[in-house]
Amino acid sequence: RFDRSPRKLSNEDLSCVHTAMENQTQSECYELLSPFLKSKRAWFFVGDSQMGKLFHEIRYPYEVTASKAPKNERCGFITYAGLPEAKPWQRKKLPSYFQGPTSYGRENPGCFDVRSVGARYVESAIPGEMSHVLEIMTIDHASDIAQQTPYTETTQETATLHFGNQLQFNGMTYDDSVCVMNTGLHDQKLCIGKTHDHCLSIYSKNIKR
């Protein structure tokens, strides 16, 4: 959550409040988060529009030497990632597993429900120094089938494949990376009319898959 009211950084809870009016490189949040961003060479962010807002608020602590985004943010991820498309796109799992997409992506294979995030890639590759990358990818639901390839059936599997490819391309391993994820808001729409316990059970199982 981003708040416009400034607050002193507490050493007890190691938290901060983003203040939209101040210079980011002089803010408490930047001072708190920057060392952590530097602790790993690769950071991958996965989630819906809320994660997208977080990603765009981050000021990368390295000189940006390259960046990339899909030409079509809503429907161009597979092309952006350089992966082959699944043909045909599989819809059959939607009813039984409470999987997304639920709206636009359900009627348009290869497209996300959310249109405000898509994907972004930022790289710092200065000669003589180790490269660092920062990337975000949309995943609308805890279990999602919007992005499929011949090797993957769910968006989560496709994300794992893509991030693995990115690490290999940059000469990194999983130990060099951190993946930050959020889901939940859009999953509520998958369980309308069901009991709280039933919905929580389905959501928990999808998280663990």
Protein Blocks (a to p, Z undefined) as FASTA:
>chain_A
ZZfbdcdddfklopadddfkbcfklcmklmmmmmmmmmpmbdcddddfklmmmmmmpccf
bdcfbdcddfblmlmmmmmnopacdddddfklmmmnopacfklmmmmghiafblklopad
dddddehiacddddddddfbfbdckbccfkbcbfklmmmmmmmmmmmmnopafklpccdd
dehjlmmmmmgoiafklmmmmmmmmmmZZ
